[in-house]
Amino acid sequence: MILHSLKLCNFRQFKGEQQLAFADDDRKVGGGGNVTVIFGENGRGKTGIFRAVVFCLFGERRLSQDGDVPDAELQLVNTSALDENTGRPVKAYVELQFSHKEKHYILRRTLLAMDKNGITHEEFTEVTMMETRSTGNSLAVAPVDIDNVVATILDRRVKDYFLFDGEKIERLTRADISQRREIAKGIKNLLNVDALEIARRAMDKITRTLESDAREQASPEIAKLLKQRNDNEEMQRQKKERLEECGVEGDRGRSELARVDRELENFKDIRHLLQERKTAEDSLAALDKRAAEALEQMKAYTGRAAALLVGSAVSAVFEHIDARHQKGEIPSEIRKDLIEKILAKRECICGTAVCDGTKEQRCIREWLARTADAGVEDAALTLWRDLNGIRTHFDDDRMHVQNQLIAFGNIRNDLANTRDRLSGIRKAIGTSDRQDASELDKHRAQIDEKLRKLEAEAIVLEDELKQLLQDHARLSARIKEEEVKANRHDELSRRALLARDTRDALDTVYAEFTREIRDIVGKAATGFFQELLDQEGRVNLRTVVVNDNYSLQVLDRWDRPFLANISAGQRQVMSIAFIAALAQTAACNKTLEMPLFMDTPFGRLSTEHRKNLIRFIPGLASQWVLLATDTEFRKLEARLLRSGKRWGKFYMLRASEGGNTSIEEKNVSDALALLKEEDVP
């Protein structure tokens, strides 16, 4: 899919009719590249450009980053046009020209709006599409078929993955439920297994019904176990639903937090405090992740560390066995059973008589006293060897545990200091002379506390789910044992068993398919990650992994988890690498046959990271539309982009009367004169 042009009429900030052309690599029409830069301050309509593309293609007014913003607040028709036509309808439309597989399309969606008593009413009125084939023949696509035509070109489910927005990138850097939900959503959309999902739900319902009927005819013990398993599955379902609700509520909370922060930014007298708070909160989040990973590492080492608690006993037992081993008492020179046989026969193996009370008998009895049972001796020698191995690691284990405890203690101290600093900053903001700022910050603190509680609840829910899964496996094993004992072969039981086996098989297929996609995406993300990293990052960081629980992890060169320790810029690079991997996997090849929109992607990237991104993205997709602010796209980025000879179009979004935006095309060659010359942080 190649975008050619976008025409807007009274859509969002764009009053009247305005248009822009996308760089499409078609040198015959003056393209000469596949990169389009749309440049403007925050609030000027950069995301509105992408919203217009999505609206035109799919008829959707919402974007993924809109969260739970009410539809009434997502007004599409230009406000100034409505104000000038009070009581009269205002027409707005978006027209998109694009091509796909030698066919050219012109798609237009229209809506009407009217302002009545201060309330804006909008409704979709018309959608048209013209299709022109390579032969030059054109035809109008029937309105009822337009959505199907668009779906064959660009699947609705992957539309969220050709816009890299700052919020999506930020979500992927968190080690929390919002990250896992975002990744699971992306993976699930890639699977395209709607039929399998329907079959899984249907088989689950059939299984429950049949097992409920079979329970009435089963023995009391089997009936009890079947009920316990069904209750377990119901609890799992409830926990998963609540976990999903926590994720949704968390996303709402973070969206509200961002809104409050934007309002607080208006108060110049506390802006420096807001920046300090943001820095402190970022530090606190990073420290929380480091503390969680340190705890996991300590838990994993518990088995070896436990031996240190009985170190003195281990040494004492080893030294006792070793002393006897050194004396030759273990193993005995002569086996105990042989000595007992000599005493019973009263004759030595050499033929000497062993009579009661003789010197020979006394010597042999002394031997007997020094010997032990063969099994005991073998066990003692095994214990001696095992204890020796344990003892040799005592010093290393002691040092490792000590270092872990010191590291965790340092993190705890840093957490306490950061929380104290954050508390002081919040108090300073709360006692500001601006009462409205104080109220906003109080509201923000409440949201922040709710988010912390949601994350804590999510951790508890995940632990409970793990326990329920273990209990479920145990119950299933017990049920099978009891059914074998009862020799159940009735028709109803067989049908219930077949239904459960079928459902479990579908779950296995789904799990294996998901695992395979996770591996594919992880491998692709690793490749992109290595391309985007700077030289130091390539040395220390090796692999991006999509875990079973859909969390992202970065492994260092020793294959150890390292996500908690990477920089903010490296986290952003990791997120971009993952989203690029999703997009490529969806495309099934190395060139993504759809445009990639990137909304302020440079964020906290270093110069080398920015350079790698600018070099890499134009070759990944058929088109790159870069939505950038003056703080992100400067002369440095412009020089880097021009050096790649892929930059074809440059537009500036200018403020105009009434809070509107005008689209102004500029020559790429003139860009340097229009941009700031500032050092990249």
C-alpha positions as CSV (number, residue, x, y, z in Angstrom):
1,M,0.0,0.0,0.0
2,I,1.4,3.4,-1.0
3,L,-0.2,6.7,0.1
4,H,-0.2,9.4,-2.5
5,S,-2.2,12.4,-1.1
6,L,-4.5,13.4,1.7
7,K,-7.2,16.1,1.4
8,L,-8.9,17.5,4.5
9,C,-11.9,19.7,4.7
10,N,-13.0,21.2,8.0
11,F,-11.5,18.2,9.8
12,R,-10.2,18.8,13.3
13,Q,-7.8,21.8,13.4
14,F,-7.8,22.1,9.6
15,K,-10.4,24.7,8.5
16,G,-11.5,24.8,4.9
17,E,-9.9,22.5,2.3
18,Q,-6.2,21.7,2.7
19,Q,-4.0,18.9,1.3
20,L,-0.6,17.3,1.3
21,A,1.2,14.8,-0.8
22,F,3.2,12.0,0.6
23,A,6.7,11.1,-0.6
24,D,6.2,7.9,-2.5
25,D,9.5,7.1,-4.3
26,D,7.9,8.0,-7.6
27,R,10.5,10.2,-9.3
28,K,8.2,10.7,-12.3
29,V,5.9,12.9,-10.3
30,G,8.6,14.6,-8.2
31,G,8.6,12.2,-5.3
32,G,12.2,11.2,-5.0
33,G,12.2,9.4,-1.7
34,N,9.8,7.7,0.7
35,V,10.1,9.9,3.8
36,T,7.6,12.7,4.6
37,V,8.2,15.0,7.5
38,I,5.2,16.8,9.1
39,F,6.6,19.3,11.5
40,G,4.8,21.4,14.1
41,E,4.4,22.3,17.8
42,N,2.3,20.1,20.1
43,G,-1.4,20.6,19.5
44,R,-1.0,21.8,15.9
45,G,-2.6,18.6,14.4
46,K,0.2,16.1,13.7
47,T,-1.7,13.2,15.3
48,G,-4.8,14.7,13.5
49,I,-3.2,13.8,10.2
50,F,-2.9,10.2,11.2
51,R,-6.4,10.3,12.7
52,A,-7.7,11.5,9.3
53,V,-6.0,8.6,7.5
54,V,-7.5,6.1,10.0
55,F,-10.9,7.7,9.7
56,C,-10.9,7.7,5.9
57,L,-9.7,4.1,5.7
58,F,-11.8,2.5,8.4
59,G,-14.5,5.0,9.3
60,E,-13.2,5.1,12.9
61,R,-13.1,8.3,14.9
62,R,-11.0,6.8,17.8
63,L,-7.3,6.0,18.0
64,S,-5.8,3.5,20.5
65,Q,-4.3,6.3,22.5
66,D,-7.7,7.9,23.1
67,G,-8.3,5.4,25.9
68,D,-11.7,6.1,27.6
69,V,-12.1,9.6,26.3
70,P,-15.8,10.1,25.7
71,D,-17.0,10.2,22.1
72,A,-18.5,13.6,22.8
73,E,-14.9,14.9,23.4
74,L,-13.6,13.4,20.1
75,Q,-15.0,16.0,17.8
76,L,-13.9,15.6,14.2
77,V,-15.5,18.7,12.6
78,N,-13.6,22.0,12.8
79,T,-14.8,24.1,15.7
80,S,-14.3,27.5,13.9
81,A,-16.4,26.3,11.0
82,L,-19.2,25.3,13.4
83,D,-19.0,28.7,15.3
84,E,-19.4,30.5,12.0
85,N,-22.4,28.4,11.0
86,T,-24.4,28.3,14.2
87,G,-27.6,26.4,13.6
88,R,-26.5,25.3,10.2
89,P,-24.9,22.1,9.1
90,V,-21.2,22.0,8.4
91,K,-19.7,19.5,5.9
92,A,-16.4,17.9,6.6
93,Y,-14.6,15.2,4.7
94,V,-11.3,13.3,4.3
95,E,-10.1,12.1,0.9
96,L,-7.2,9.7,0.6
97,Q,-5.5,8.7,-2.7
98,F,-3.5,5.5,-2.5
99,S,-2.4,2.5,-4.6
100,H,-2.0,-1.2,-4.0
101,K,-1.0,-3.9,-6.5
102,E,-1.2,-1.8,-9.6
103,K,-4.6,-0.4,-8.7
104,H,-5.2,3.3,-7.8
105,Y,-7.9,4.3,-5.3
106,I,-9.6,7.5,-4.3
107,L,-11.5,7.1,-1.0
108,R,-13.6,9.8,0.6
109,R,-15.6,9.8,3.9
110,T,-17.9,12.6,4.7
111,L,-19.7,13.7,7.8
112,L,-22.1,16.6,8.8
113,A,-22.1,18.4,12.0
114,M,-24.3,21.1,13.6
115,D,-23.9,23.1,16.8
116,K,-27.2,23.2,18.8
117,N,-27.4,25.0,22.1
118,G,-23.7,24.5,22.7
119,I,-23.8,20.8,21.9
120,T,-22.2,19.5,18.7
121,H,-24.0,16.7,16.8
122,E,-22.0,14.8,14.2
123,E,-23.1,12.0,11.8
124,F,-21.4,10.1,9.0
125,T,-23.2,10.8,5.7
126,E,-21.4,9.3,2.8
127,V,-18.4,7.1,1.8
128,T,-17.3,6.8,-1.9
129,M,-14.4,4.9,-3.5
130,M,-13.1,5.0,-7.1
131,E,-10.9,2.2,-8.3
132,T,-8.6,2.7,-11.4
133,R,-6.8,-0.4,-12.8
134,S,-3.5,-0.5,-14.7
135,T,-5.5,-0.6,-17.9
136,G,-6.9,2.9,-17.2
137,N,-10.4,1.6,-16.6
138,S,-12.1,3.2,-13.6
139,L,-15.1,2.0,-11.6
140,A,-17.0,3.1,-8.6
141,V,-16.9,0.6,-5.7
142,A,-20.4,0.0,-4.2
143,P,-20.6,1.6,-0.6
144,V,-21.4,-1.8,0.9
145,D,-18.2,-3.3,-0.5
146,I,-15.8,-0.5,0.4
147,D,-14.9,-1.8,3.9
148,N,-14.2,-5.3,2.4
149,V,-11.9,-3.7,-0.3
150,V,-10.0,-1.8,2.3
151,A,-9.7,-4.9,4.5
152,T,-8.0,-6.8,1.6
153,I,-5.4,-4.0,1.5
154,L,-4.8,-3.3,5.2
155,D,-6.3,-5.5,7.9
156,R,-8.1,-3.4,10.5
157,R,-6.4,-5.3,13.3
158,V,-2.9,-4.2,12.4
159,K,-3.8,-0.5,11.9
160,D,-2.5,0.3,15.4
161,Y,0.9,-1.0,14.4
162,F,1.6,1.4,11.6
163,L,1.6,4.3,14.0
164,F,4.5,4.5,16.5
165,D,3.2,7.0,19.0
166,G,5.1,8.1,22.1
167,E,2.5,6.6,24.5
168,K,2.7,3.2,22.9
169,I,6.5,3.3,23.1
170,E,6.4,4.4,26.7
171,R,3.9,1.6,27.6
172,L,6.3,-1.0,26.2
173,T,9.1,0.2,28.4
174,R,7.3,-0.6,31.6
175,A,7.7,-4.0,33.3
176,D,4.0,-4.1,34.4
177,I,0.6,-5.3,33.3
178,S,0.2,-2.5,30.7
179,Q,3.3,-3.7,28.9
180,R,2.0,-7.3,28.9
181,R,-1.4,-6.2,27.7
182,E,0.1,-4.2,24.8
183,I,2.3,-7.0,23.7
184,A,-0.4,-9.7,24.1
185,K,-2.7,-7.5,22.0
186,G,-0.1,-7.1,19.3
187,I,0.7,-10.8,19.2
188,K,-3.0,-11.8,19.2
189,N,-3.7,-9.4,16.3
190,L,-0.9,-11.0,14.3
191,L,-2.2,-14.5,14.9
192,N,-5.4,-13.9,13.0
193,V,-7.1,-17.0,14.5
194,D,-10.7,-15.8,15.0
195,A,-12.0,-19.2,14.1
196,L,-9.8,-20.9,16.6
197,E,-10.9,-18.4,19.3
198,I,-14.6,-19.2,18.5
199,A,-13.9,-22.9,18.6
200,R,-12.1,-22.7,22.0
201,R,-15.1,-20.8,23.5
202,A,-17.6,-23.2,22.1
203,M,-15.7,-26.3,23.3
204,D,-15.3,-24.8,26.7
205,K,-19.1,-24.3,26.9
206,I,-19.8,-27.8,25.6
207,T,-17.3,-29.3,28.1
208,R,-18.9,-27.5,31.0
209,T,-22.4,-28.7,30.1
210,L,-21.4,-32.4,29.5
211,E,-19.3,-32.5,32.7
212,S,-22.2,-31.1,34.7
213,D,-24.5,-33.9,33.4
214,A,-21.8,-36.5,33.9
215,R,-21.3,-35.4,37.5
216,E,-24.8,-36.4,38.4
217,Q,-24.1,-40.1,37.5
218,A,-20.5,-40.2,38.9
219,S,-19.4,-41.6,42.2
220,P,-19.4,-39.1,45.1
221,E,-15.6,-38.8,45.1
222,I,-15.4,-38.2,41.3
223,A,-18.4,-35.8,41.5
224,K,-16.6,-33.8,44.2
225,L,-13.4,-33.6,42.3
226,L,-15.2,-32.6,39.1
227,K,-16.9,-29.8,41.0
228,Q,-13.6,-28.7,42.5
229,R,-12.1,-28.5,39.1
230,N,-15.0,-26.6,37.6
231,D,-14.8,-24.2,40.5
232,N,-11.1,-23.8,39.9
233,E,-11.7,-23.0,36.3
234,E,-14.4,-20.5,37.2
235,M,-12.0,-18.8,39.6
236,Q,-9.3,-18.7,36.9
237,R,-11.7,-17.0,34.6
238,Q,-12.7,-14.4,37.3
239,K,-9.0,-13.7,38.1
240,K,-8.2,-13.3,34.4
241,E,-11.1,-10.9,34.0
242,R,-10.1,-8.9,37.0
243,L,-6.5,-8.8,35.7
244,E,-7.8,-7.5,32.4
245,E,-9.9,-4.9,34.3
246,C,-6.8,-3.8,36.2
247,G,-5.0,-3.3,32.9
248,V,-7.9,-1.2,31.5
249,E,-8.2,0.8,34.7
250,G,-4.4,1.3,34.7
251,D,-4.5,2.6,31.1
252,R,-7.3,5.0,32.1
253,G,-5.4,6.2,35.1
254,R,-2.3,6.8,33.0
255,S,-4.3,8.7,30.4
256,E,-5.8,10.8,33.1
257,L,-2.4,11.3,34.7
258,A,-1.1,12.6,31.3
259,R,-4.0,15.0,31.0
260,V,-3.4,16.4,34.5
261,D,0.3,16.8,33.7
262,R,-0.6,18.7,30.6
263,E,-2.8,21.1,32.6
264,L,-0.1,21.5,35.3
265,E,2.4,22.4,32.6
266,N,0.4,25.7,32.2
267,F,1.6,26.9,35.6
268,K,5.0,28.4,34.9
269,D,5.8,29.1,38.5
270,I,5.8,25.3,39.3
271,R,7.1,24.0,36.0
272,H,10.6,23.3,37.4
273,L,9.0,21.3,40.2
274,L,7.0,19.3,37.7
275,Q,10.1,18.4,35.8
276,E,11.8,17.5,39.1
277,R,8.9,15.3,39.9
278,K,8.9,13.6,36.5
279,T,12.6,12.8,37.0
280,A,12.0,11.5,40.5
281,E,9.1,9.4,39.4
282,D,11.1,7.9,36.5
283,S,13.9,7.1,39.0
284,L,11.4,5.6,41.4
285,A,9.9,3.4,38.6
286,A,13.4,2.2,37.5
287,L,14.3,1.5,41.1
288,D,11.1,-0.5,41.7
289,K,11.9,-2.6,38.6
290,R,15.5,-3.2,39.8
291,A,14.2,-4.1,43.3
292,A,11.7,-6.6,41.8
293,E,14.4,-8.2,39.6
294,A,16.9,-8.3,42.5
295,L,14.2,-10.1,44.6
296,E,13.7,-12.6,41.8
297,Q,17.4,-13.3,41.6
298,M,17.6,-13.8,45.4
299,K,14.6,-16.2,45.2
300,A,16.4,-18.2,42.5
301,Y,19.5,-18.5,44.7
302,T,17.6,-19.6,47.8
303,G,18.4,-23.3,47.3
304,R,22.2,-22.8,47.3
305,A,22.1,-20.1,49.9
306,A,20.1,-22.3,52.3
307,A,23.2,-24.6,52.7
308,L,25.0,-21.7,54.3
309,L,22.5,-21.8,57.2
310,V,23.8,-25.3,58.1
311,G,27.4,-24.6,57.1
312,S,28.9,-25.6,60.5
313,A,26.9,-28.9,60.5
314,V,28.0,-29.6,56.9
315,S,31.6,-29.0,57.8
316,A,31.4,-31.1,60.9
317,V,29.8,-34.1,59.2
318,F,32.3,-33.9,56.3
319,E,35.3,-33.7,58.6
320,H,34.0,-36.7,60.6
321,I,33.5,-38.9,57.5
322,D,36.8,-37.6,56.0
323,A,38.7,-38.5,59.2
324,R,37.4,-42.1,59.0
325,H,38.1,-42.2,55.3
326,Q,41.7,-41.1,55.9
327,K,42.1,-43.8,58.5
328,G,40.9,-46.4,56.1
329,E,37.8,-47.2,58.1
330,I,35.5,-46.1,55.3
331,P,35.4,-48.1,53.1
332,S,36.3,-51.1,55.3
333,E,39.2,-53.2,54.3
334,I,37.0,-56.3,54.6
335,R,33.3,-56.4,54.1
336,K,31.1,-56.9,57.2
337,D,29.2,-59.9,55.7
338,L,32.5,-61.7,55.0
339,I,33.7,-61.3,58.6
340,E,30.3,-62.6,59.9
341,K,30.6,-65.6,57.6
342,I,34.1,-66.4,59.0
343,L,32.9,-66.2,62.6
344,A,29.9,-68.4,61.8
345,K,32.0,-71.1,60.1
346,R,34.8,-70.8,62.7
347,E,37.3,-70.9,59.9
348,C,39.3,-68.1,58.2
349,I,39.6,-67.9,54.4
350,C,43.2,-69.0,54.7
351,G,42.1,-72.2,56.5
352,T,43.0,-71.2,60.0
353,A,40.6,-72.3,62.7
354,V,38.8,-69.5,64.6
355,C,37.8,-70.9,67.9
356,D,36.1,-69.2,70.8
357,G,38.4,-67.3,73.1
358,T,41.4,-67.5,70.7
359,K,43.6,-64.5,69.6
360,E,42.4,-65.0,66.0
361,Q,38.8,-64.6,67.1
362,R,39.5,-61.5,69.1
363,C,41.2,-59.9,66.1
364,I,38.4,-60.7,63.8
365,R,35.8,-59.4,66.2
366,E,37.8,-56.1,66.4
367,W,37.6,-55.9,62.6
368,L,33.9,-56.5,62.8
369,A,33.5,-53.6,65.3
370,R,35.3,-51.3,62.9
371,T,33.2,-52.3,59.8
372,A,29.8,-51.0,58.8
373,D,27.0,-52.2,56.6
374,A,27.9,-51.9,52.8
375,G,24.9,-49.7,52.1
376,V,25.7,-47.4,55.0
377,E,29.3,-47.1,53.8
378,D,28.2,-46.4,50.2
379,A,25.8,-43.7,51.5
380,A,28.5,-42.3,53.7
381,L,31.0,-42.0,50.8
382,T,28.3,-40.4,48.6
383,L,27.5,-38.0,51.4
384,W,31.2,-37.3,51.8
385,R,31.6,-36.4,48.1
386,D,28.4,-34.3,48.0
387,L,29.4,-32.4,51.1
388,N,32.8,-31.8,49.7
389,G,31.3,-30.2,46.6
390,I,29.0,-28.1,48.7
391,R,31.9,-26.9,50.9
392,T,34.0,-25.8,48.0
393,H,31.2,-23.3,47.0
394,F,30.7,-21.9,50.5
395,D,33.0,-18.9,50.0
396,D,31.6,-18.0,46.6
397,D,28.0,-18.5,47.7
398,R,28.6,-16.5,50.9
399,M,30.1,-13.7,48.8
400,H,27.3,-13.8,46.2
401,V,24.6,-13.7,48.9
402,Q,26.4,-10.9,50.7
403,N,26.7,-8.9,47.4
404,Q,23.0,-9.5,46.6
405,L,21.9,-8.4,50.1
406,I,24.1,-5.3,49.8
407,A,22.8,-4.5,46.3
408,F,19.2,-5.0,47.5
409,G,19.9,-2.8,50.6
410,N,21.3,-0.1,48.4
411,I,18.3,-0.2,46.1
412,R,16.0,0.0,49.2
413,N,17.9,3.0,50.5
414,D,17.7,4.6,47.1
415,L,14.0,3.9,47.0
416,A,13.5,5.5,50.4
417,N,15.6,8.6,49.5
418,T,13.7,8.9,46.2
419,R,10.3,8.6,47.9
420,D,11.3,11.3,50.4
421,R,12.5,13.6,47.6
422,L,9.3,13.0,45.7
423,S,7.2,13.6,48.7
424,G,9.0,16.9,49.3
425,I,8.4,17.9,45.6
426,R,4.8,17.0,45.8
427,K,4.4,19.1,49.0
428,A,6.0,22.0,47.3
429,I,3.6,21.7,44.3
430,G,0.7,21.3,46.7
431,T,1.5,24.4,48.6
432,S,1.8,26.6,45.5
433,D,-0.1,29.9,45.5
434,R,-2.1,28.6,42.6
435,Q,-5.0,26.8,44.3
436,D,-6.1,25.2,41.0
437,A,-2.6,23.8,40.6
438,S,-2.8,22.4,44.2
439,E,-6.2,20.8,43.5
440,L,-4.8,19.3,40.2
441,D,-1.8,17.9,42.0
442,K,-4.0,16.4,44.8
443,H,-6.0,14.7,42.1
444,R,-2.8,13.5,40.5
445,A,-1.6,12.0,43.8
446,Q,-4.9,10.1,44.1
447,I,-4.5,8.7,40.6
448,D,-0.9,7.8,41.3
449,E,-1.9,5.9,44.4
450,K,-4.6,4.1,42.6
451,L,-2.2,3.0,39.9
452,R,0.2,1.6,42.6
453,K,-2.7,-0.3,44.2
454,L,-3.8,-1.7,40.8
455,E,-0.2,-2.9,40.0
456,A,0.0,-4.5,43.5
457,E,-3.4,-6.2,42.9
458,A,-2.2,-7.4,39.5
459,I,0.9,-9.0,41.1
460,V,-1.3,-10.8,43.6
461,L,-3.8,-12.0,40.9
462,E,-0.9,-13.4,38.8
463,D,0.4,-15.3,41.8
464,E,-3.1,-16.6,42.6
465,L,-3.5,-17.7,39.0
466,K,-0.2,-19.7,39.1
467,Q,-1.5,-21.5,42.2
468,L,-4.9,-22.2,40.6
469,L,-3.1,-23.7,37.6
470,Q,-1.1,-26.0,39.8
471,D,-4.2,-27.0,41.7
472,H,-6.0,-27.6,38.4
473,A,-3.3,-30.0,37.2
474,R,-3.4,-31.9,40.5
475,L,-7.2,-32.2,40.4
476,S,-7.1,-33.4,36.8
477,A,-4.6,-36.1,37.7
478,R,-6.8,-37.2,40.7
479,I,-9.9,-37.3,38.5
480,K,-8.2,-39.6,36.0
481,E,-7.0,-41.9,38.8
482,E,-10.5,-42.2,40.3
483,E,-12.1,-42.8,36.9
484,V,-9.7,-45.6,36.2
485,K,-10.6,-47.1,39.6
486,A,-14.3,-46.8,38.9
487,N,-13.8,-48.2,35.4
488,R,-16.2,-45.6,34.0
489,H,-17.2,-46.4,30.4
490,D,-20.7,-44.9,30.1
491,E,-21.6,-42.8,27.0
492,L,-22.0,-39.5,28.9
493,S,-18.6,-39.8,30.6
494,R,-16.9,-40.6,27.2
495,R,-18.5,-37.6,25.6
496,A,-17.5,-35.3,28.5
497,L,-13.9,-36.7,28.3
498,L,-13.8,-36.3,24.5
499,A,-15.1,-32.7,24.8
500,R,-12.4,-31.8,27.4
501,D,-9.6,-33.5,25.4
502,T,-10.8,-31.5,22.3
503,R,-10.8,-28.3,24.2
504,D,-7.4,-29.0,25.7
505,A,-6.0,-29.8,22.3
506,L,-7.3,-26.5,20.9
507,D,-5.7,-24.7,23.8
508,T,-2.4,-26.6,23.1
509,V,-2.6,-25.6,19.4
510,Y,-3.2,-22.0,20.4
511,A,-0.4,-22.0,23.0
512,E,2.1,-23.5,20.5
513,F,1.0,-21.1,17.8
514,T,1.4,-18.1,20.2
515,R,4.8,-19.4,21.4
516,E,6.0,-19.7,17.8
517,I,4.8,-16.1,17.0
518,R,6.5,-14.8,20.2
519,D,9.7,-16.5,19.1
520,I,9.5,-15.0,15.6
521,V,8.8,-11.5,16.9
522,G,11.5,-11.8,19.5
523,K,14.1,-12.9,16.9
524,A,13.0,-10.0,14.6
525,A,13.1,-7.5,17.5
526,T,16.6,-8.7,18.4
527,G,17.8,-8.0,14.9
528,F,16.2,-4.5,14.8
529,F,17.5,-3.8,18.4
530,Q,21.1,-4.6,17.3
531,E,20.7,-2.3,14.3
532,L,19.4,0.6,16.3
533,L,21.7,0.4,19.3
534,D,24.9,2.4,19.5
535,Q,28.3,0.6,19.7
536,E,28.4,0.3,23.5
537,G,24.9,-1.1,23.5
538,R,25.7,-3.8,21.0
539,V,28.6,-5.0,23.2
540,N,26.5,-5.2,26.3
541,L,23.0,-6.1,25.1
542,R,22.3,-9.1,22.9
543,T,18.7,-10.4,22.8
544,V,15.1,-9.2,23.1
545,V,12.8,-11.9,24.5
546,V,9.0,-12.1,24.6
547,N,8.4,-14.1,27.7
548,D,5.5,-16.6,28.3
549,N,3.6,-13.9,30.2
550,Y,4.0,-11.5,27.3
551,S,6.5,-9.3,29.2
552,L,9.5,-8.0,27.3
553,Q,13.0,-8.7,28.6
554,V,16.5,-7.8,27.4
555,L,19.4,-10.2,27.9
556,D,23.0,-9.1,28.2
557,R,25.9,-10.9,26.6
558,W,25.9,-13.5,29.3
559,D,22.1,-14.2,28.7
560,R,21.1,-12.6,32.0
561,P,18.0,-10.4,32.4
562,F,19.1,-6.8,32.1
563,L,16.0,-4.7,31.3
564,A,16.1,-3.0,34.8
565,N,19.5,-1.7,34.1
566,I,19.2,-0.2,30.6
567,S,19.0,3.5,29.9
568,A,15.8,5.4,29.0
569,G,17.1,5.8,25.4
570,Q,17.8,2.0,25.2
571,R,14.3,1.3,26.4
572,Q,12.9,3.5,23.7
573,V,15.0,1.7,21.1
574,M,13.8,-1.6,22.5
575,S,10.2,-0.5,22.1
576,I,10.7,0.7,18.6
577,A,12.5,-2.6,17.7
578,F,9.6,-4.6,19.1
579,I,6.9,-2.6,17.2
580,A,9.0,-2.8,14.0
581,A,9.2,-6.6,14.6
582,L,5.4,-6.8,14.9
583,A,4.9,-4.8,11.7
584,Q,7.4,-6.9,9.8
585,T,5.9,-10.2,11.1
586,A,2.5,-8.9,9.9
587,A,3.9,-8.2,6.5
588,C,5.6,-11.7,6.3
589,N,8.7,-10.1,4.6
590,K,11.4,-7.6,5.2
591,T,9.7,-4.7,3.5
592,L,6.5,-3.6,5.1
593,E,3.9,-2.9,2.4
594,M,2.2,-0.1,4.3
595,P,3.2,3.3,5.6
596,L,4.7,3.8,9.0
597,F,3.7,6.9,10.9
598,M,6.0,7.7,13.8
599,D,4.8,10.4,16.3
600,T,7.7,12.1,18.1
601,P,9.9,8.9,18.1
602,F,13.2,10.5,19.1
603,G,12.4,11.3,22.7
604,R,15.4,10.5,24.9
605,L,17.5,9.0,22.1
606,S,21.2,9.7,21.9
607,T,22.8,11.1,18.7
608,E,23.9,7.6,17.6
609,H,20.5,6.1,18.3
610,R,18.8,8.8,16.3
611,K,21.3,8.3,13.5
612,N,20.6,4.6,13.4
613,L,16.8,5.1,13.5
614,I,16.9,7.6,10.6
615,R,19.1,5.2,8.6
616,F,17.0,2.1,9.4
617,I,13.3,3.1,9.1
618,P,13.2,4.2,5.5
619,G,14.4,0.8,4.4
620,L,11.9,-1.0,6.6
621,A,8.6,0.3,5.2
622,S,7.3,1.4,1.8
623,Q,6.9,4.9,3.3
624,W,7.9,6.7,6.5
625,V,5.7,9.6,7.7
626,L,7.6,11.3,10.6
627,L,5.4,13.5,12.9
628,A,7.9,15.7,14.7
629,T,8.1,18.7,17.1
630,D,10.7,21.4,17.1
631,T,12.3,19.9,20.2
632,E,12.9,16.6,18.4
633,F,13.5,17.4,14.8
634,R,16.4,19.9,14.5
635,K,19.2,20.6,12.1
636,L,21.0,17.5,13.3
637,E,18.1,15.2,12.4
638,A,17.5,17.0,9.1
639,R,21.2,16.6,8.1
640,L,21.1,12.9,9.0
641,L,17.8,12.4,7.0
642,R,19.1,14.3,3.9
643,S,22.3,12.3,3.9
644,G,20.2,9.1,3.3
645,K,18.7,10.7,0.1
646,R,15.2,9.3,1.1
647,W,13.6,12.5,2.3
648,G,11.0,13.6,-0.3
649,K,8.4,15.9,1.4
650,F,8.5,18.4,4.1
651,Y,5.4,20.2,5.6
652,M,5.1,22.7,8.5
653,L,1.9,23.0,10.5
654,R,1.4,26.7,11.3
655,A,-1.0,28.2,13.8
656,S,-3.7,30.3,12.1
657,E,-6.6,32.5,13.3
658,G,-9.1,30.9,15.7
659,G,-6.8,28.2,16.9
660,N,-6.7,26.5,13.5
661,T,-3.8,25.0,11.6
662,S,-2.6,25.6,8.1
663,I,-0.5,23.1,6.2
664,E,2.5,24.7,4.4
665,E,4.7,22.7,2.1
666,K,8.4,23.6,2.2
667,N,11.3,22.4,0.1
668,V,13.5,19.8,1.7
669,S,16.5,21.9,0.7
670,D,15.2,24.8,2.8
671,A,14.6,22.8,5.9
672,L,17.9,23.6,7.6
673,A,17.1,27.3,7.6
674,L,13.8,26.7,9.3
675,L,15.0,24.4,12.1
676,K,16.7,25.0,15.4
677,E,20.4,24.3,16.0
678,E,20.4,22.9,19.5
679,D,22.5,20.2,21.1
680,V,20.7,16.8,21.5
681,P,20.4,16.0,25.2
